[in-house]
Amino acid sequence: MARFLFATWDGGGTLAPELSVARALAARGHDVRVLADRALAADVARAELDHAPWTTAPQRSDASPRHAVVRDWEARTPPRQLRRAIDGIWCGPAGAYADDVRAELRRWPADALVSSGMLFGAQVGGRAEGVPTVSLQPNPMPLPGWGVPPIGPGWRPRPGLAGRLRDALGSVMARRLFDHGLPALNAARTAHGLAPLATVLEQFTDVDRMLILTSAALEYPGFAPPAHVRITGPRLDDPPWAAGAPVPGGAEPLVLVALSSTYMAQEPVLARVAAALGTLPVRGLVTTGPAVDPARVPAPANVTVVRAASHAAVLPQAAAVVTHAGHGTLIRALAAGVPAVCMPMGRDQHENAARAVAAGAAVRLRASASPDRIAGAVRDVLTRPAYRAAAARMAAAIREEVARDRALAEIEALVGVVTQPTPA
């Protein structure tokens, strides 16, 4: 058996799949410790794992918006949102994350470090300490040169010269945006004895394995990443805070509404979605997540608003999902064969929505869409069989990937351990 140190942060939808991997490794008999925010101590405990808090790196003490490390909802444009993440988590405090990881590895020697994908400083610490390092990416990762349009606006592939020129320009823009954090990242690397990088994007290749915890069915066919990158299939566990809530009774189609589990100033969007469902012959179930008080969402008579519900229990009964297209919610909906109305608000959501639309399993609206537009999109998804058929095809592919559980095999192989899968 082996020892694995996980390094993560309060990244909203990224936490559940990362803890899922950690918990599955522990179930196979490995020793696992999770280095994470103090605010996540209860989540780690619910996963029956050992928690160690960050010491010098930034972290949340609780889930309230005022204690968020990255207040990206205050930024008015996607580039400014990205800069907040770069300065607040990815690059700005990279030195502090590297310090904490190295200190923890010396207190608790591990055979490998498994890092949240965007915690570049944690990966620097693992490299500097000389342990195999794994990056977990719980969403598509479209980087320049990887055969798909570059990360950012959620572009779909476009053939021909026009598409190549667009993607080349997008790649230049992506590098420039990420390289806002290059001085801080290189300062952390040189302080820990690693060579500086020419661009922040090189950090994605400076790990032993990058495991993309999504479905190949959600990725574009041309995806061609470096050899150390694997699409391993998604993790479908509910977030640790999700609890059972009764599904509204009735014969009308059930529509689940689930926006971000972290705060993105989503109250107006939730209110417009609830108003839209109020005009349709449906049962609406709105889950606000820990960041929003359900009392702040006005609800028509046919819409129930709760803080949390088990999506694993609700989705088999749902006819459609309205979501911000965070990867966790979207992939669980598709795994259940449920089509989606996607209203991306930032982060990775435009990329996720674009892929679901390309697969024929979703429609995409602006987050600012009116209740009439939202109602029309929901009606479209409910009444056109092609959407549910596409979602069903994706569900079949996802079931096969989940059964293989390639993420665990890749991590164990990296440290030379082979175990038999834990019986379901």
Beta strands, then each sheet from edge to edge (+ up, - down):
strand 1: 3-7
strand 2: 31-36
strand 3: 50-53
strand 4: 112-116
strand 5: 133-137
strand 6: 209-212
strand 7: 229-231
strand 8: 254-258
strand 9: 283-287
strand 10: 303-306
strand 11: 318-323
strand 12: 340-342
strand 13: 362-364
sheet 1: 3+ 2+ 1+ 4+ 5+ 6+ 7+
sheet 2: 10+ 9+ 8+ 11+ 12+ 13+
end
